[in-house]
Amino acid sequence: MKAYLFPGQGAQFVGMGKDLYEKSPLAKELFEKANNILGFRITDLMFNGTDEDLRQTKVTQPAIFLHSVILAKTLGDNFKPDMVAGHSLGEFSALVANKALSFEDGLVLVSKRAMAMQKACEAHPSTMAAILGIDDSIAEDICKSITDEVVVPANYNSPGQLVISGSLKGIEIACEKLKAAGAKRALPLKVGGAFHSPLMESARVELAKAINSTKFNVPICPIYQNVIAQSVINPDIIKENLISQLTSPVRWKQIIQNMIADGGNIFIEVGPGNVLQGLVKKVKPDVEAYSA
């Protein structure tokens, strides 16, 4: 069974999507439609901007979404997913790819999500850190032990790779404690804020209004959602999980394990970068994984 995976923030690079725009009339049409919907030429920033341009959350999230979704659409009849999943932001790309959301509605929601997250980041200076080489349970216990600051597990990426999220002080304390407990590395990440933590509550409330007023269809195949790591096809449950995602951890390791258990044996990453196929290989080294 074919599982299609869609990347999240961090996969962006200057020049992304330019080849699609130049070679495919369909891609060009969709990119131009996106420029009109967003009210600025995101293609100029994607194709010829700077790393700094692309790091702005209001640009990063729609840019990755567009690259992923438009690439999936240009695959035409070759795009036949049995199951889909997306890492954080990538969940929106996956929901357009499996037809739960229209292209236009997906882009509007991603843009609103980016703006809401940007506001939450400005209101609460915060960050994230990658923790390598320690059991998830130990990391969870250490996060719980820090009671006067916000620190939570944010991304369960693969065995031995967990990302934590929280206040600046909380992350600093957690990194020290995790290294003392045996973590091989504790690396602060260059991100705008504490994604997938309680510090995103204001963004969750704002996004909930937009999601609840958007039409979701029954998808053509199940999506394995970040919050529960299980397959879902009910549009109402998809909405609930999508709203909860902003303040809950991304259970990526568990998603891949469950996809494999449910028959997924070919994993295809659709979008910029190759991070997700690498994470698949860390979960199960002998599984087939490649880029679209």
CORLIN-V5234 format. One record per residue. N is the residue number from 1. SS is DSSP state (h for helix, s for strand, l for the rest). PHI is phi in radians with two decimals (999 if undefined). Layout:
# CORLIN-V5234
n=N ss=SS phi=PHI
n=N ss=SS phi=PHI
This chain:
# CORLIN-V5234
n=1 ss=l phi=999
n=2 ss=s phi=-1.59
n=3 ss=s phi=-1.98
n=4 ss=s phi=-1.76
n=5 ss=s phi=-2.07
n=6 ss=s phi=-2.16
n=7 ss=l phi=-1.31
n=8 ss=l phi=-2.00
n=9 ss=l phi=-1.00
n=10 ss=l phi=1.94
n=11 ss=l phi=-1.54
n=12 ss=l phi=-1.21
n=13 ss=l phi=-2.68
n=14 ss=l phi=-1.13
n=15 ss=l phi=1.74
n=16 ss=l phi=-1.08
n=17 ss=l phi=1.52
n=18 ss=h phi=-1.09
n=19 ss=h phi=-1.12
n=20 ss=h phi=-1.10
n=21 ss=h phi=-1.03
n=22 ss=h phi=-1.36
n=23 ss=h phi=-1.76
n=24 ss=l phi=-2.10
n=25 ss=h phi=-1.01
n=26 ss=h phi=-1.11
n=27 ss=h phi=-1.08
n=28 ss=h phi=-1.04
n=29 ss=h phi=-1.06
n=30 ss=h phi=-1.22
n=31 ss=h phi=-1.08
n=32 ss=h phi=-1.18
n=33 ss=h phi=-1.06
n=34 ss=h phi=-1.11
n=35 ss=h phi=-0.99
n=36 ss=h phi=-1.20
n=37 ss=h phi=-1.12
n=38 ss=h phi=-1.36
n=39 ss=l phi=1.45
n=40 ss=l phi=-2.66
n=41 ss=l phi=-1.47
n=42 ss=h phi=-1.13
n=43 ss=h phi=-1.10
n=44 ss=h phi=-1.07
n=45 ss=h phi=-1.27
n=46 ss=h phi=-1.19
n=47 ss=h phi=-1.46
n=48 ss=h phi=-2.30
n=49 ss=l phi=-1.38
n=50 ss=l phi=-1.93
n=51 ss=h phi=-1.00
n=52 ss=h phi=-1.11
n=53 ss=h phi=-0.98
n=54 ss=h phi=-1.27
n=55 ss=h phi=-1.40
n=56 ss=l phi=-1.19
n=57 ss=h phi=-0.94
n=58 ss=h phi=-1.17
n=59 ss=h phi=-1.71
n=60 ss=h phi=-0.94
n=61 ss=h phi=-1.15
n=62 ss=h phi=-1.10
n=63 ss=h phi=-1.12
n=64 ss=h phi=-1.17
n=65 ss=h phi=-0.98
n=66 ss=h phi=-1.12
n=67 ss=h phi=-1.02
n=68 ss=h phi=-1.15
n=69 ss=h phi=-1.17
n=70 ss=h phi=-1.20
n=71 ss=h phi=-1.05
n=72 ss=h phi=-1.06
n=73 ss=h phi=-1.19
n=74 ss=h phi=-1.30
n=75 ss=l phi=-1.26
n=76 ss=h phi=1.02
n=77 ss=h phi=-1.19
n=78 ss=h phi=-1.30
n=79 ss=l phi=-1.54
n=80 ss=l phi=-2.28
n=81 ss=l phi=-1.36
n=82 ss=l phi=-1.62
n=83 ss=s phi=-2.80
n=84 ss=s phi=-2.40
n=85 ss=s phi=-2.73
n=86 ss=s phi=-2.39
n=87 ss=l phi=-1.48
n=88 ss=l phi=1.01
n=89 ss=l phi=-0.87
n=90 ss=h phi=-1.02
n=91 ss=h phi=-1.09
n=92 ss=h phi=-1.20
n=93 ss=h phi=-1.04
n=94 ss=h phi=-1.08
n=95 ss=h phi=-1.29
n=96 ss=h phi=-1.34
n=97 ss=h phi=-1.09
n=98 ss=l phi=-1.67
n=99 ss=l phi=1.22
n=100 ss=l phi=-1.28
n=101 ss=l phi=-2.22
n=102 ss=l phi=-1.34
n=103 ss=h phi=-0.98
n=104 ss=h phi=-1.13
n=105 ss=h phi=-1.15
n=106 ss=h phi=-1.06
n=107 ss=h phi=-1.15
n=108 ss=h phi=-1.09
n=109 ss=h phi=-1.13
n=110 ss=h phi=-1.11
n=111 ss=h phi=-1.12
n=112 ss=h phi=-1.14
n=113 ss=h phi=-1.05
n=114 ss=h phi=-1.06
n=115 ss=h phi=-1.13
n=116 ss=h phi=-1.15
n=117 ss=h phi=-1.17
n=118 ss=h phi=-1.03
n=119 ss=h phi=-1.10
n=120 ss=h phi=-1.12
n=121 ss=h phi=-1.13
n=122 ss=h phi=-1.21
n=123 ss=h phi=-1.29
n=124 ss=l phi=-2.30
n=125 ss=l phi=-0.94
n=126 ss=s phi=-2.78
n=127 ss=s phi=-2.77
n=128 ss=s phi=-2.43
n=129 ss=s phi=-2.55
n=130 ss=s phi=-1.58
n=131 ss=s phi=-2.01
n=132 ss=s phi=-2.03
n=133 ss=l phi=1.37
n=134 ss=l phi=-2.53
n=135 ss=l phi=-1.09
n=136 ss=h phi=-0.96
n=137 ss=h phi=-1.10
n=138 ss=h phi=-1.16
n=139 ss=h phi=-1.08
n=140 ss=h phi=-1.07
n=141 ss=h phi=-1.10
n=142 ss=h phi=-1.16
n=143 ss=h phi=-1.04
n=144 ss=h phi=-1.12
n=145 ss=h phi=-1.26
n=146 ss=l phi=-1.62
n=147 ss=l phi=-1.61
n=148 ss=l phi=-1.66
n=149 ss=l phi=-2.36
n=150 ss=l phi=-1.54
n=151 ss=s phi=-2.56
n=152 ss=s phi=-2.48
n=153 ss=s phi=-1.13
n=154 ss=s phi=-2.01
n=155 ss=s phi=-2.35
n=156 ss=s phi=-1.56
n=157 ss=s phi=-1.42
n=158 ss=s phi=-2.88
n=159 ss=l phi=-0.98
n=160 ss=l phi=1.42
n=161 ss=s phi=-2.36
n=162 ss=s phi=-2.23
n=163 ss=s phi=-1.89
n=164 ss=s phi=-1.89
n=165 ss=s phi=-2.47
n=166 ss=s phi=2.96
n=167 ss=s phi=-1.17
n=168 ss=h phi=-1.00
n=169 ss=h phi=-1.17
n=170 ss=h phi=-1.05
n=171 ss=h phi=-1.17
n=172 ss=h phi=-1.08
n=173 ss=h phi=-1.13
n=174 ss=h phi=-1.08
n=175 ss=h phi=-1.05
n=176 ss=h phi=-1.10
n=177 ss=h phi=-1.15
n=178 ss=h phi=-1.19
n=179 ss=h phi=-1.12
n=180 ss=h phi=-1.13
n=181 ss=l phi=-1.48
n=182 ss=l phi=2.01
n=183 ss=l phi=-1.08
n=184 ss=l phi=-1.15
n=185 ss=s phi=-2.57
n=186 ss=s phi=-2.39
n=187 ss=s phi=-1.96
n=188 ss=s phi=-1.04
n=189 ss=l phi=-1.75
n=190 ss=l phi=-1.51
n=191 ss=l phi=-2.22
n=192 ss=l phi=-1.35
n=193 ss=l phi=-3.12
n=194 ss=l phi=-1.55
n=195 ss=l phi=-1.17
n=196 ss=l phi=1.01
n=197 ss=l phi=-2.45
n=198 ss=h phi=-1.04
n=199 ss=h phi=-1.24
n=200 ss=h phi=-1.69
n=201 ss=h phi=-1.01
n=202 ss=h phi=-1.10
n=203 ss=h phi=-1.20
n=204 ss=h phi=-1.07
n=205 ss=h phi=-1.09
n=206 ss=h phi=-1.15
n=207 ss=h phi=-1.20
n=208 ss=h phi=-0.99
n=209 ss=h phi=-1.06
n=210 ss=h phi=-1.18
n=211 ss=h phi=-1.15
n=212 ss=h phi=-1.18
n=213 ss=l phi=-1.74
n=214 ss=l phi=-1.90
n=215 ss=l phi=-1.37
n=216 ss=l phi=-1.97
n=217 ss=l phi=-1.77
n=218 ss=l phi=-1.22
n=219 ss=l phi=-1.29
n=220 ss=l phi=-1.37
n=221 ss=l phi=-2.72
n=222 ss=s phi=-1.16
n=223 ss=s phi=-1.94
n=224 ss=s phi=-1.64
n=225 ss=l phi=-1.58
n=226 ss=l phi=-0.93
n=227 ss=l phi=-1.23
n=228 ss=l phi=-1.99
n=229 ss=l phi=1.10
n=230 ss=l phi=-1.97
n=231 ss=s phi=-1.33
n=232 ss=s phi=-2.39
n=233 ss=l phi=-2.25
n=234 ss=l phi=-1.30
n=235 ss=h phi=-1.01
n=236 ss=h phi=-1.18
n=237 ss=h phi=-1.24
n=238 ss=h phi=-0.98
n=239 ss=h phi=-1.04
n=240 ss=h phi=-0.99
n=241 ss=h phi=-1.17
n=242 ss=h phi=-1.17
n=243 ss=h phi=-1.22
n=244 ss=h phi=-1.13
n=245 ss=h phi=-0.97
n=246 ss=h phi=-1.12
n=247 ss=h phi=-1.98
n=248 ss=l phi=-2.11
n=249 ss=l phi=-1.26
n=250 ss=s phi=-1.49
n=251 ss=l phi=-1.65
n=252 ss=h phi=-1.19
n=253 ss=h phi=-0.97
n=254 ss=h phi=-1.20
n=255 ss=h phi=-1.05
n=256 ss=h phi=-1.11
n=257 ss=h phi=-1.04
n=258 ss=h phi=-1.26
n=259 ss=h phi=-1.08
n=260 ss=h phi=-1.12
n=261 ss=h phi=-1.07
n=262 ss=l phi=-1.57
n=263 ss=l phi=1.92
n=264 ss=l phi=-1.16
n=265 ss=l phi=-2.32
n=266 ss=s phi=-2.25
n=267 ss=s phi=-1.97
n=268 ss=s phi=-2.11
n=269 ss=s phi=-1.54
n=270 ss=l phi=-2.03
n=271 ss=l phi=2.47
n=272 ss=l phi=-1.22
n=273 ss=l phi=1.44
n=274 ss=l phi=-2.43
n=275 ss=h phi=-1.09
n=276 ss=h phi=-1.19
n=277 ss=h phi=-1.16
n=278 ss=h phi=-1.13
n=279 ss=h phi=-1.18
n=280 ss=h phi=-1.04
n=281 ss=h phi=-1.11
n=282 ss=h phi=-1.27
n=283 ss=h phi=-1.32
n=284 ss=l phi=-2.55
n=285 ss=l phi=-1.02
n=286 ss=l phi=-1.63
n=287 ss=l phi=-1.44
n=288 ss=s phi=-1.42
n=289 ss=s phi=-2.55
n=290 ss=s phi=-2.74
n=291 ss=s phi=-1.60
n=292 ss=l phi=-1.20
